[in-house]
């Protein structure tokens, strides 16, 4: 059951929810109020567009109270500041040796969870290491596995550089793979979904921008992803990542131990105006 309910005291019968429903299952009843026929409920995307678009907050679906949603008017960021955030975002490879505030940590994940997914599947899984001790434990496991691969001359072609990462760690205690970051986030999702890889990458993009807006540094970490997913797949089990999940990417994050002063200057965008 969708629990689709209309507050008839406030509903103006404007029809906005009907016009914007992606699956086109909402219609106006004989008395002019929105309704969903029982036989059409299975086609609902559960996107909540109807709840979001109602100007009077009269639509409830899935048992959700529209009064608990955030009102959008006046709440969007200044476009110029948002542009600066996007242009000023940098990959951070130096972190302070401290954990994030737990409340901030949870807020970053909660907000990133609002990222869009294909057909509103909403099955992106956030596998997180929420303390520097856990990241250190994972690093030790990964380094042990990499040492074994180096000794067995088993590093695949194109991944020989991991041997150098191991030697640098052993000789200098410099962590090239995880960058001594206090936290790690891995996005994964079932492989049988319509768009598993895009869903994972979009979620990480949302996470990154909100993190950097809160003074948290991030790094898209291909080295960690390849080590966990390709070189040492047993690490997936250590982290509890389901076998039927595709790993989208990995990201380390934490309070940065570096401060950037200005944006960089890229060349012009590659734009092709078709037709």
N, C-alpha and C positions, 0 to 999 in steps of 0.2 A: 504493500500500500504506500502511496506517495504522500498521504496526509495533506492533500492539496485543499487549503481552506481559504475562504475569502471573508474579510471583515466587511460585511455589507453596510455597516454604519459609516465607514470611511471610503469605501470604494466608489470612485466616480464613473466607473464603467467606460473608461477612456479607451480600452482595447490595446494598450501598449504591450501588455503581457502576451496577448494573442499574436500581435504582429511580430514580436521579437523571439518567439519560441523557436529554437533551431529545428526541433523535430516536428513542429507544427501540430501539436496534439492538444493545444488549448483552444477552446472555442467559447463563444458567448452563448449562454443559455437563453431560453425564451424571455426571462426577466432581465436580460442584458448583463448578467454577471458572469465572469470567467468560470469555466468548468473543464474538467478533463474526464472523458468517458473512461469507464473502467477497462474496457478492452484496449485502450490506447496507452495505459500506464506503462506497459512494458517497453514502449519506445522512448521513454523519458531519458535524457542524457544526465539528469541530475546536476545540471549546470547552474541552476538557481537564477537564471536570467530573469525569470518572472518575479522572483523576490527582489532582485536588484533594481529592476526597471520601474517598479510600481512607485509613482510619485507620492502616494499617501501611506505607504507601508501597510497596505491592506492584504497583501498576498503572503501566505505561509505555505511552505512545502517541506516535506521530509521532517515535519515536526519542528521546524526552525522558526524562531521568533524574529521577525524583521527588526524589532526594536533593539536586538542585540548586535546588529550590523553597524558598521561605521558609516556615517553619512559622508558622501563624497564632496559635496559643495564646500569649497574653500579649503579642502584638505590636500590638494595636489601640490607637489613641489614647484618652485619657481623654475621655468624652463631653462633659464641661463645657468642656474646652479646645477640643475640636472645635467646639462651639457658639460659643465666643468667636471662633474663627478665621472662621467663616462670618459672624457678625454684625459682626466687626471689619474684614472685607475692604473696602478702599476703592479707588476708581479713582485711580491715581497719574498726575499730569500734570507732575511735576518729577522729573528724574533726574540722578544724578551723571554726570559726563562721563568714564565709564570702562566698559570691557567687563566682563561677568561672568567669573568664574573659569571656564575651559573645562570643567573637570570638573563643576562645578555645572550649567553650561549643558547638558551632555550628560545629566546625571542627570534634569533637569527633563523633557527630551524623552522619555527612556527610560521614566520613570514614567507620564507622560501617555499614552504609547502603550498602556497597559493599560486605557484607557477602553473601555467597552462599545460595540459597534456592532450595527446591525440584522442579524440572521441571522449574527452573528459574521463579517461580511464582511472586517473588518480592513483596509480600503483607504484609510483617512484618510492623506493625504500632508501632512507638515509641511514647508512651504517657509519657511526661516529665513534671516535676515540675522544673522550671528554676530559682527558688529563694528560699532562706531559709524561707521567709514569707509564701510562698505557701505550703512548707512542713509542717510548723508549723500549718497552717490552716487545712491541711489534718490530721495531728496528733490529733488535737483537736476533729475533727469529729469522727475519729476512737476511741479515748479514750471515748468519750461520748457514742458511740454505745457499746463499751465493758463494760462500767459501767452498762448500761441497761441489757446486757446479764448476768452479774454477779448478779445483783439484782434479776433477774428473774430465776436464777439458770439454765440458758439456754445454757451455754457453752457445746459443745459436748464432748463426751468422747475422751480423748487424747489431748484436747485443754484447760484443766483446768489451765495450767500455765499462760494463758493470764490474769487470775485473779490476779496473782502475779505481772504481768507487770503493771496492772492498779494501784495496791497498791503502787508499787515502784514509779510510776509517781506522784501519789497523795501526797505521804509522803516525797519524796526526789527530785522530779522534774528530775529524771533520766529516759531518754527515751530509753527503751530497744528495742522497736520495730523499730523505725526509726534511732536510734543512733544519734539523733540531727544532722544528715547530712543535708547539704544545698540543695541537689538535689536528685530526684528520677526518675528512668527510668523503665517503664513497657513495655515489648514487648508482643504484641498480634497479632493474625492473624486469618482470617476466618477458622472456623472449617472444612469446606468442602475441604480444600486444601489437596494435597497428603501427606504433612509432616508438619503439623502446629507446633507441639511441637519442633521437631528438628530445624525448621527454626528460632523459637524464641530464643532457647538456643544458637545456633551458632551465631546469631547476637549479643547477649549479651557477648559471649566469645570474639568476635572481638572487641567489644566496650571496654571490660575490659582491654585487653592487650594494646590497643592503649592509653587508659586513663592512665594506669600505666606507659607507656613509656613517657607520658607527665607530670609525677609527680602528677597525680590525683589518689587518693585512691578510692577503690570500695569495695562493700560488696554484695554478693549474698544474698538477703534478703527474706528467706522463711517466716519469721514471718510477714512481711508486705504483702506478696502475699496471705498467708492464711487468714489474717485479712480482706483484701480487697475482695478477691474472694469467700471465703468460709463462714467466720463468718458474714460479713457485706456486702453482695452482692450489696446492694443499693449504696455502695461506688463506684462501677463500673460506675453507672450513673452519679455520681458527677464528675468523671474523664472523662466522655465522651467515655468510652470504649464500642464499639458496642455489642449488645446482642449476635450476631452470632460469636463473636470472642472468641477464646481460649486464656487465659492469659498464656504465657509461664513461665515468672518469673519476679521478681522485683529486682532492683539493686539500692542501694543508693550510692552516690559518692560525692566527693568534695576534697578540698585541705586537705591532712592528717595532723593531729596534733600528729603524731607519726612517728618515723624514724627507719626503720629496717636496720641492719648492714650487715647481711649475709643470705645466703640461709639456709633452714632447711635440715635435713638429713633423707629422707624417706627410708624405706626398699626397697629391690629390686622389680622391676616391676613384676606383675603377668602375665607371658607370657606363652601361650599355643601354641606350633607350631603344627598345625593340619596337618594331612596326612603325 
